[in-house]
Each structure stands twice: as C-alpha cells, then as structure tokens.
Amino acid sequence: MYEVELAQGTVRYTDTDPGGSAGADRPVVVLVHGLLVNGTLWRDVVPGLAEHARVVVPELPLGSHRVPMRADADLSPPGIARLIADFMAALDLREVTLVGNDTGGAMCQLVATRHPERLARLVLTNCDTHKNFLPMAFKPMQWVAWVPGALWLIAQAFRIRPLLASPVGFGVLASTPVGQERLDGWVAPALSDRRARRDLAKVLRGIRVRYTLQAARDMVRFGRPILLAWGRKDRFFTPAHAQRLVDEWRDVRLEWVESATFVPVDAPEQLSELVAHFMREASASR
C-alpha cells in the first residue's frame, strides 16, 4: 500500500499504476468503500478494471482504517467528501470515474455535488440515498456512538468470529461468503485501536439525512453520466431506491445485478465489466 499526507491525516491506498506511469490518457477509477470495511471490499473488482484503467482504492477513516486521522479532522459526511476530493487532488487524478458502495455511495454523492472538478462520471452501487442514511436497521449503531465507551463494548462482539459472517454480522450484506480473512481485516482496527474507534464515532455522530437529501436535489446539476449498478437482493437499499434516482436525476443508466448490498463481493466480474463498458461508452460519446 501507498500513503499520502493530507490535512486530515495520512491516507493509505492501493494503486494499480502509481504515478500514472502507463500514460496520462489512461482512464482513472477511484473506488470508495463504506462503514466498517476497507479497500479490500473491492479486491475482486480491481483485477478486471485494471485491464482498462488505473484503479485507485483509498482506505477511508470509516472504522476499518489502520492509520487514524488527526484528532481534529472533520469526519462529518461533508468532511469525508472533502477528504476524498483532497485525496484525488494530492494524487493529481483527473477525469475520474468515482465508484461508491454502501455508505461510500453517499459520500460519493457529496463529492459529486460539492467537489465535482475532477470527476468525469459517477457509478453508484447499492448505497444510502435521500432519508435512508443510515438505514433504520443500522441506526442503533449511530446512537451508540454518543455513549462513551459503547463502541468498544460493541466491538468485543467482533471477537466471536462465526458471528462476523452470520446474518447478525456482515452476512446480511452479501449473498456470497465474504471470507474470514477479509472479515478479520475489517474488524481488527476497531478492536485494537481506540483512535480508529474515535474516528468511527465522529463519522457516525455526523451522519444526518439532510446531507443526502440535499445531494439528491443537487445531483440534477451534476452534468456527467451516472451508472447505477444495483443489486436486486438488497433489503436495505431496495430496487425502489434505485428507481427513484433514475426518476429524479439526469443522464442515469440503471443496470440490475444479482446481489445484496455488497455488490463488489457478490458480483465483482459483472461490476468490473459494467464500469469498464460505461467508461468506454461515455468517452466515445464525448
């Protein structure tokens, strides 16, 4: 992994073409994960996409990050959107295809509406939108973040490894097995580092539906192509949520995927093909 120093702190990332040595005309894709996972969410998507583009995956401070942010970092949704924009600027990434999943999709909407300068197009897989930020089933986690020490207590349940893949853990978010190694990596920072829990608490306490509601209104002015690669099997971000985005936004294509929330886990090859085709088609039409 590589590291870049931002005003908010150090961000680790993977990059299939560090420094852009393969050429400035090679497309760039930035993959954005959500809460309590890290960049390994995308690990099965990266190889397929890397055949067509430079693929950059930041490890964001959403609870599974191994390098904590500075204590004064703004980790509200607008603050995370600024961090993503600053990350792209620090690497001088241009004409970016920004791809988001789960909570990361909400952050991508804020990037698109508040910091669109480096974006060429947007891809959203199943993610928070409108008033569904967070989904009601996950609201207790947000409430717990206000109670001192409560996140540490919750994190201790992560030590029960079979629980992680069960329907009361990450198993509810994917219709295919995530794999124990990846699950262990997701929960290790929250278990071992109080600063990672501090950052997670700041993120959770900052979440408000007003941010996604405003982003949904502002997206009509985004002016770039949008692809929705949406899983049909998701109980939290249902097909109706995707259809509402199609109805309200402009220049939106909807492609259905046989997946739950974690589309990058359930359908990595299909997702990489959809994104690659979307980039080629959008570039050809310019």
Steps between C-alpha positions, in 0.01 A plus 500: 500500500599860444442800725419865437501775761193723507395776737267249669775239549669216316291303250617159383401379156566244230577606144535277195707767323674718760597836359305433182807357325284314247394829344298811575226391258428179695161525677498528879256324733475577873312241708336618825398258776254554784483465878691225684670365189814610318641489150507120494126520434603563137783249470317271257388796286845655458660237271226527238495878509880523491492360145327821394601771746722615782316389814554686827342383826536723809461366853260750649457573874169316531590259779718240327794730427842407633639855515285732716432857398616805690289566807356822354411354158150578374340158449144614440359396161607832343838454668540151350397637160768769535753232599421301183531815289829589670624145442430523126667840487809378688545221243405738218229261378295647217191395305426250776229236493392501865339176621330464839333227703290510817587807714773575249233561239354777715845656529540478122175692454641776721824503300301523177290792623761688703836417335430383144804660337700178453209273411405379153222263606342333803416137575285409798439148621250441781539792739340756730277758332237754602366420852657153499824618665559281698239228437278456805655162586836672554376809685575344843869495409481875445324555832758287682775729370381771740555280807860510630665160477201336332675441168774312684239273656330442165836426339559214744227302324729502196727260688240227444618411152196292391283801586673715239372296205156437651177684417552721807846594367625567149317198363184703458678731255623238254334201337837325454761429771727796573783283633642494852830665411327802355255519792785486751672787321185710511449471874863500620542881521183551707612222732857613548518878459298747707588773249330303223193473726526874567495569126208260448302670777559839336375367166190342653413807706529720191256308281182695424236440233518866404829428322363228272173687447693808386731289284200335332363843414836632380583197284275632222776757436785245499508495120698176457386145420385284791484122518302314766620139533238394750451168677145364490537294821567786740261546791655833607550678166213353303432519126251777576785719625682458169188570297444824690847619400427419137176697519655805668848533347622560146710284269462190718530139388375223726647149476366227727739262676417177685646621828432625849659819637861397437491492121886496486491173695199333338559596135856631453543388138165639389567826682844545344354429155217748552737775615749436219223506237353814654836677480557399138152601392503831687843589358394412144195726522698807606 
